């Protein structure tokens, strides 16, 4: 059960156009998915991604998510459950090509553990 790297950080934003403009100007990034009018935008940085997701406008204080690529999603899920932790749902295969699950840490940070379905990390 090895964590290889952080695959992506997803940040919640209130104004997608402003956020996309900032990352384009500040870091010279171009969206690989989404853009100023999208509810989700992704910038490729090396082997990872910086994702932006439009946050709910009412209430809510969701900050985002850290995504860790691992060797065996199901083994890490079982380890967490055996330790008495409560992931949000069992691992599942996503349409974007990863097997994954999420868990909230004790301070409310959302962590996702994933493995590419094509077996790359």
Secondary structure in CASP SS format (residue, H / E / C, confidence):
PFRMAT SS
TARGET T0000
AUTHOR 0000-0000-0000
METHOD secondary structure of the structure
MODEL  1
X C 1.00
X C 1.00
X E 1.00
X E 1.00
X E 1.00
X E 1.00
X E 1.00
X E 1.00
X E 1.00
X E 1.00
X E 1.00
X E 1.00
X E 1.00
X C 1.00
X C 1.00
X H 1.00
X H 1.00
X H 1.00
X H 1.00
X H 1.00
X H 1.00
X H 1.00
X H 1.00
X H 1.00
X H 1.00
X H 1.00
X H 1.00
X C 1.00
X C 1.00
X C 1.00
X C 1.00
X C 1.00
X E 1.00
X C 1.00
X C 1.00
X C 1.00
X C 1.00
X C 1.00
X C 1.00
X E 1.00
X E 1.00
X E 1.00
X E 1.00
X E 1.00
X E 1.00
X C 1.00
X C 1.00
X E 1.00
X E 1.00
X E 1.00
X E 1.00
X E 1.00
X E 1.00
X E 1.00
X C 1.00
X C 1.00
X C 1.00
X C 1.00
X C 1.00
X C 1.00
X C 1.00
X C 1.00
X C 1.00
X E 1.00
X E 1.00
X E 1.00
X E 1.00
X E 1.00
X E 1.00
X E 1.00
X C 1.00
X C 1.00
X H 1.00
X H 1.00
X H 1.00
X H 1.00
X H 1.00
X H 1.00
X H 1.00
X H 1.00
X H 1.00
X H 1.00
X C 1.00
X C 1.00
X C 1.00
X C 1.00
X C 1.00
X C 1.00
X C 1.00
X C 1.00
X C 1.00
X E 1.00
X E 1.00
X C 1.00
X C 1.00
X C 1.00
X C 1.00
X E 1.00
X E 1.00
X E 1.00
X E 1.00
X E 1.00
X E 1.00
X E 1.00
X C 1.00
X C 1.00
X C 1.00
X C 1.00
X C 1.00
X E 1.00
X E 1.00
X E 1.00
X E 1.00
X E 1.00
X E 1.00
X E 1.00
X C 1.00
X C 1.00
X C 1.00
X C 1.00
X C 1.00
END
